[in-house]
Amino acid sequence: MAGILALDLGSQRTGWAVGAGFTPVKSGVWGLGGCPSAYWRLQDWLSSIYGKQWLFDVVSIEAPLRCRSYARSWDAVRAACGLAGVVEGWADQRNLVFVEIHPAEIKRRATGNPVAPKEDVLSSAVSDSGHSMASADEADAYWLWHVVNDKLRCNT
């Protein structure tokens, strides 16, 4: 089964989850410190964990242009698209599979409701994982990992 790295990208902090097959997911939040240095810090962080801390064949993100919350700020849209481009380019250089998942699909997997509030997604992640989570960013990455893992299992 493929190893998966799931990222909920943000210019201040990024939620992440990693694991393979039925291996328990490890998750957390990593601070990026804001733009423009967030782009380079993200690339450096990805390079520092790949093959050293974790192995993965698939890198997935929550699709940035489909998030309603970004519509309130063009700076947030620009940052999210820039971060997505960094991840996609980084994955491509290493011949890794890159997958974008619509936010509604993540919320549906977490709660059954495609427009669930972040608090519900966080609560369901804590309940499912059995451990506390630092933020809704970590919970989004946790459920993103599960969505991608479900899709990979269905295609094998």
N, C-alpha and C positions, 0 to 999 in steps of 0.2 A: 504494500500500500504506500502511496506517495506521501512524503512529508509535506506539510502545508504550513506556510507562514501567512497569517491573516493580519491585516493592518487597518486600523481606523485612523486615518491620517488627519492631523491637525498641526498648524504651524507652531503652537505652543507645546502640545503634547500629543503623542501617538499611542493609541491602545494597540497592543499586540497579543497574539496567541499563536502558539506553535505546537505541533504534534504530528503523529503519523498513525493512520489506521485507527485502532481502538485505544492507542496509547493515551493516557490522560493528558489533556491539554494543559500546557503551562501558559500563563498569561500575565500581563502586567501593563504598565504605562511607562513610556520613556519620554522625557522632556526634551524638546527641540530648541527652545529658547527664542522662538519667533523668527520671522523673515528678516533679511534674506539668508542669514546663516543657517536656517533650518534645512535648506536644500542640501548643503554640503554635510551638515551634521547627520542628516538622514542617510545619505549615501555612505558616509563613514561608518555609521552604526550597522547598516546592513552588511557591509564588508567585514566588520569585526565579528559578527555572529555567524555568518555563513561558513559552514564547514569547521568552525572552531567550537562554538557552543551547540549548534544545531545543524542538522542536515534537512533540507527540504527541496522538493522538485517543483513546487507550486507556490507562487506568491499571489495573494489576493488582497483586493482593497474594496472598500465601500465606494461605489461609483460617485465621484464628487459632484457632477453636474446634475444629479438626480436628487440631491438633498434639498428639501424645502428651506431648511435653516440658512443655507448659503445665499438664498435670494435676498436676504436682508442686507448683505454687505458684499460689494464687488471686490473688496480687498480679500475677503474670505474665499470667494470664488477663484480669484487669481492664485492665491496661496495653495488652495486645494488642488487645482489643476497643475500647478508647478510641482507639488509634492508627488502627485500621481505620475507625472512625466518622469520624475527622478526614479521612482520605483519601477515603472515600466521599462525604462532604459537600462537600469541596473539589472533587472531580470533578463532582459533580452541579451545583454552582453554575456550572460552565463548560461544561455539556452534553457532558462527556466520557463515554465508555463506561467503566464500572467492572466489573472481572472478578475473582472470587475463584477460586483454583485449590487443590484439595486437595493437601496435601503429598506424598501417595503418588504422585500423577500427576507431580509435579516430579521425585521420586526415580526413578520409572520411566523418564522421558525421559532423565535423566542417566546412569543405570547399568543400566537394564533390571530393577532390583529395587525394588519399591515400599516396601520397608522398609530400604533401604540406609543405612549409617551416614554421618554428615556428612562424614567423612574421604574416603569414596568419591565423594561428590558433588563435593567440592572437587577431588579428583584428576582427575575426568573433566572438570570445567570448565577446569582449567589445561591439560589435554591438548587439549581441543577449541578453546579460544580462542588457545592459543599464548603466553599471558602469565601471569605470577603473579597471584594474587588475595590480597587482604588478609585474607580470612576466609571461613568457610563461609557467612556471611550474603551476601557478594558472590556466591559460587558459587550459592546458592539463587536469588538474583535473576537471575543469568545464565540458569539453566535455566528459571526461571519465564518469562522473556522468550521463550525458544524455544518453550515449550508454548503460550503465547498466540499467538505468531506462526504456529505450525503450525495452530492452530485457525482463525485468520483467513484463512489461505491456503486452507484446505479449504472455507471458506464463501463464497469469492468466485468 
